[in-house]
């Protein structure tokens, strides 16, 4: 598996991220865990993305962490254990905001492996997920102090690209599975 880094502002960003989802999940539909709080704009990427996903494809996968029901730093350990115990055979996509280098602001990074929330602000929290998508919302140098100053437009645009790409991936994967079932039903 490789790591993906996509600039949200590029015209092909949604398609590139959807391709990354195919590489990460191979057509399987993951459960989604969106980390963050809507109380701080720079940390609201997760819940905003979760709300968008839930609104667009509600019922086609489980979505944890929305604007109305956030998964904050203190909840990560409990939610991680719950997901491992309740859905041991399902992949889990963790989505969160991140801090990075100045030239990375606006980047969407996707990779196989658990999310380590709080890393950018030097917190050591429980890991969550089997694959991760992070959106870089601010530079690490300013740290947690700059999170309230992040532009809502950046967070909203990142959330839109992530949710659109994920929802298209889910719809296409489900459509493909339906076509296979229909083909086998006709042939047997």
KEZATOR-748236 format. One record per residue (C-alpha): x negated, y negated, z; residue number from 1; residue in three letters. Coordinates in steps of 0.5 Angstrom, whole numbers. Last residue first. Layout:
BEGIN
ATOM    east   north      up     n   res
ATOM       X       Y       Z   NUM   ala
...
***
This chain:
BEGIN
ATOM    east   north      up     n   res
ATOM      54      41     -25   188   unk
ATOM      52      36     -30   187   unk
ATOM      57      31     -28   186   unk
ATOM      56      31     -21   185   unk
ATOM      48      30     -22   184   unk
ATOM      49      24     -26   183   unk
ATOM      54      21     -22   182   unk
ATOM      50      22     -16   181   unk
ATOM      44      19     -20   180   unk
ATOM      48      13     -22   179   unk
ATOM      50      12     -14   178   unk
ATOM      43      12     -12   177   unk
ATOM      41       7     -17   176   unk
ATOM      46       2     -15   175   unk
ATOM      44       3      -8   174   unk
ATOM      37       1     -10   173   unk
ATOM      39      -5     -14   172   unk
ATOM      44      -8      -9   171   unk
ATOM      39      -7      -4   170   unk
ATOM      33     -10      -8   169   unk
ATOM      38     -16     -10   168   unk
ATOM      39     -17      -2   167   unk
ATOM      32     -17      -1   166   unk
ATOM      30     -22      -6   165   unk
ATOM      36     -27      -4   164   unk
ATOM      34     -26       3   163   unk
ATOM      27     -28       2   162   unk
ATOM      28     -33      -3   161   unk
ATOM      33     -37       1   160   unk
ATOM      30     -36       8   159   unk
ATOM      24     -39       5   158   unk
ATOM      28     -45       2   157   unk
ATOM      31     -46       9   156   unk
ATOM      25     -46      13   155   unk
ATOM      22     -51       8   154   unk
ATOM      28     -55       8   153   unk
ATOM      28     -55      16   152   unk
ATOM      22     -59      16   151   unk
ATOM      17     -57      21   150   unk
ATOM      16     -62      27   149   unk
ATOM      19     -57      32   148   unk
ATOM      14     -52      31   147   unk
ATOM       8     -57      31   146   unk
ATOM       7     -56      39   145   unk
ATOM       6     -48      38   144   unk
ATOM       0     -49      34   143   unk
ATOM      -3     -55      31   142   unk
ATOM      -9     -51      28   141   unk
ATOM      -5     -45      26   140   unk
ATOM      -2     -49      20   139   unk
ATOM       6     -49      19   138   unk
ATOM      12     -45      16   137   unk
ATOM       8     -39      14   136   unk
ATOM      14     -34      12   135   unk
ATOM      13     -27      15   134   unk
ATOM      15     -20      12   133   unk
ATOM      14     -14      15   132   unk
ATOM      14      -7      14   131   unk
ATOM      15      -1      20   130   unk
ATOM      18      -5      25   129   unk
ATOM      17      -9      32   128   unk
ATOM      10     -10      36   127   unk
ATOM      11     -11      43   126   unk
ATOM       8     -18      45   125   unk
ATOM       2     -21      46   124   unk
ATOM       2     -29      45   123   unk
ATOM      -3     -33      42   122   unk
ATOM       1     -38      39   121   unk
ATOM       0     -35      32   120   unk
ATOM       0     -28      35   119   unk
ATOM       7     -29      37   118   unk
ATOM      10     -23      34   117   unk
ATOM       6     -17      32   116   unk
ATOM      10     -15      26   115   unk
ATOM       9      -7      24   114   unk
ATOM       6      -4      18   113   unk
ATOM       7      -5      11   112   unk
ATOM       6     -12       8   111   unk
ATOM      10     -18       6   110   unk
ATOM       7     -25       6   109   unk
ATOM      11     -31       4   108   unk
ATOM       7     -37       3   107   unk
ATOM      10     -44       4   106   unk
ATOM       4     -46       8   105   unk
ATOM      -2     -42       6   104   unk
ATOM      -6     -48       4   103   unk
ATOM      -6     -51      11   102   unk
ATOM      -8     -44      14   101   unk
ATOM      -3     -40      18   100   unk
ATOM       3     -40      23    99   unk
ATOM       8     -35      22    98   unk
ATOM      16     -35      22    97   unk
ATOM      19     -28      22    96   unk
ATOM      22     -22      19    95   unk
ATOM      21     -14      21    94   unk
ATOM      24      -9      16    93   unk
ATOM      25      -3      19    92   unk
ATOM      25       4      16    91   unk
ATOM      30       9      18    90   unk
ATOM      28      16      21    89   unk
ATOM      28      14      29    88   unk
ATOM      34      10      28    87   unk
ATOM      37       9      35    86   unk
ATOM      31      11      39    85   unk
ATOM      26       7      35    84   unk
ATOM      31       1      34    83   unk
ATOM      32       1      41    82   unk
ATOM      25       1      43    81   unk
ATOM      24      -5      38    80   unk
ATOM      30      -9      41    79   unk
ATOM      28      -8      48    78   unk
ATOM      21     -10      46    77   unk
ATOM      23     -16      42    76   unk
ATOM      28     -19      47    75   unk
ATOM      23     -24      51    74   unk
ATOM      20     -27      44    73   unk
ATOM      27     -28      41    72   unk
ATOM      32     -24      38    71   unk
ATOM      38     -28      36    70   unk
ATOM      45     -27      36    69   unk
ATOM      49     -33      33    68   unk
ATOM      43     -35      28    67   unk
ATOM      42     -28      26    66   unk
ATOM      37     -22      29    65   unk
ATOM      39     -15      28    64   unk
ATOM      42     -13      21    63   unk
ATOM      44      -6      20    62   unk
ATOM      45      -4      12    61   unk
ATOM      50      -5       7    60   unk
ATOM      55      -7      12    59   unk
ATOM      54     -15      10    58   unk
ATOM      51     -16       4    57   unk
ATOM      51     -23       3    56   unk
ATOM      53     -26       9    55   unk
ATOM      48     -21      13    54   unk
ATOM      43     -23       9    53   unk
ATOM      44     -30      10    52   unk
ATOM      45     -29      17    51   unk
ATOM      38     -25      18    50   unk
ATOM      34     -30      14    49   unk
ATOM      37     -36      19    48   unk
ATOM      35     -32      25    47   unk
ATOM      28     -30      22    46   unk
ATOM      26     -37      19    45   unk
ATOM      28     -41      26    44   unk
ATOM      22     -41      29    43   unk
ATOM      20     -48      26    42   unk
ATOM      26     -51      27    41   unk
ATOM      26     -49      34    40   unk
ATOM      33     -48      38    39   unk
ATOM      35     -43      32    38   unk
ATOM      30     -38      35    37   unk
ATOM      26     -32      32    36   unk
ATOM      25     -25      30    35   unk
ATOM      29     -22      24    34   unk
ATOM      30     -14      25    33   unk
ATOM      33     -11      18    32   unk
ATOM      34      -4      18    31   unk
ATOM      31      -1      11    30   unk
ATOM      34       1       5    29   unk
ATOM      30       7       1    28   unk
ATOM      28       5      -6    27   unk
ATOM      21       6      -5    26   unk
ATOM      21       2       1    25   unk
ATOM      14      -2       1    24   unk
ATOM      13      -2      -7    23   unk
ATOM      20      -3      -8    22   unk
ATOM      20      -9      -3    21   unk
ATOM      14     -12      -6    20   unk
ATOM      18     -12     -13    19   unk
ATOM      24     -16     -10    18   unk
ATOM      18     -21      -7    17   unk
ATOM      16     -22     -14    16   unk
ATOM      23     -23     -17    15   unk
ATOM      24     -28     -12    14   unk
ATOM      18     -32     -12    13   unk
ATOM      18     -32     -20    12   unk
ATOM      20     -39     -20    11   unk
ATOM      14     -41     -16    10   unk
ATOM      16     -45      -9     9   unk
ATOM      16     -39      -5     8   unk
ATOM       9     -38      -6     7   unk
ATOM       8     -30      -5     6   unk
ATOM       3     -26      -2     5   unk
ATOM       3     -19      -2     4   unk
ATOM      -1     -14       2     3   unk
ATOM      -2      -7      -1     2   unk
ATOM       0       0       0     1   unk
***
